[in-house]
Amino acid sequence: MRYDNIVKGEFISRPNRFIANVKIDGRVHKCHVKNTGRCRELLVPGCEVWLEHVKSEKRKTEYSLITVNKGGRLINMDSQAPNKAAEEWLERGGLVPCIKLLKRERKWGDSRFDFYFETETEKAFAEVKGVTLEENGVVMFPDAPTERGVKHVKELCRLKQEGFGAYIIFVIQMKDVDYFTPNVKTHREFAEALCQAERAGVKIVAADCLVTPDTMEIKDRVKVFLSGENASQEGEPSYE
């Protein structure tokens, strides 16, 4: 996926979760933050950021914050980007080969999932989660408690019981990481739900992305450890 009209800036502050003050060409602008997560480790005063310039009478801000430089690593922090990148990845057979039908935002019962797809042998639903939290090469989700995330995981377990394929895709919005693990310290319930889902047959997938200031593309599978706080010492990784 590619953005248009990207400009470079310097992050100054974040008054609230929707707005950032960014210096662009010597002038401070109020910019839209396309990620309502905490992102405290990303948005550090003085860091390099890249923004999409979008002029519209319907918008109060002309810029949307897209990418940040964290210690030389480019990280996309647009919460809408993972679904777009996942759609492209699914279409080119990155998750499973030979998808013959792919639909976004598909309802099942009272729930709505990011993707529904069919192959010759499977009818499946997939839920996508974007990952921007990284510490020493380890990426984690979530960066804040997510009751909605727990709900999605449990619903995928029910789909599996009904005979559908069920997938959780963690789109890591950066490159060159060691492994993915649930963030037990932030939300233990989500980590426990993820372990239960794997036992129920839900396939848990993590993949990194090649990120530039104006593009993001899913590239390679990443190891998944579900053992939480001691993930690097306990258990074997999942490559599903």
C-alpha positions, 0 to 999 in steps of 0.5 A, a space after each residue: 500500500 502507498 500513500 500520496 503527498 508525504 512530507 517530513 516533520 519533527 514531532 513536538 507533542 501529543 495533547 490528546 490521542 487524536 492530535 499531535 503537534 508537528 513542526 513542518 518546514 519550521 512551522 508547528 501544525 496540528 496533525 491527525 494521529 491515525 492511531 488511538 493507542 498510547 504509542 508512548 515509546 514511538 512519539 518522543 519529542 524531537 523524533 522524525 515523523 512522516 505525514 500525509 498531506 490531505 486538504 479537505 473542507 471536511 477536515 480540521 487538520 491538513 496532515 495525518 501522522 503515518 510513519 515514525 523513526 524509532 532509533 533508526 527503525 521506521 514504524 508505520 503507526 496508521 491503524 488503518 494500514 494493517 487491513 489494507 496491507 493484509 488484503 494485498 497479502 491475502 490476494 497474492 497468496 501470502 496467508 494461504 494459496 489460491 483464494 477464490 473469494 475474498 470479502 472485507 467486513 463480513 458479518 457472522 451472527 452478531 459479529 463482524 470480522 475483517 475478512 472472509 475468504 474461500 479456497 477449494 477446501 476451506 471457508 474462513 474468517 480472519 481478524 487483523 491486529 496491527 502491532 506497533 509496540 516493540 522492545 529489544 526486537 520483541 513485538 507485542 500486542 496490545 499496548 493498552 487493554 482491549 476488551 474488543 480484542 478479547 471478544 474477537 478471539 472468543 468469537 473466532 473460537 466459536 467460528 472454529 467450532 461451527 466448522 469454519 477456518 479461523 485466523 488471527 493475523 498480527 500485522 507487525 508495522 515494522 521490519 526485522 524483529 525477533 518474535 511476537 508475543 502477547 503483552 501479558 503485563 498490559 492485558 493478561 486476559 487477551 494473552 490467555 484468550 489467545 492461548 485458548 484460541 490456539 488450543 481450539 484450532 484458531 491459527 495465529 499468524 504474525 508477519 512483519 512489514 517493509 516500511 518506508 515513509 510512504 509505503 507498507 507491505 507485508 513481507 515475512 512470517 515472524 515466530 509467535 510465542 504464546 508463553 507470555 512474559 518468559 516467551 524467549 525461555 519457555 516453549 517452542 515457537 508457532 509458525 502458523 
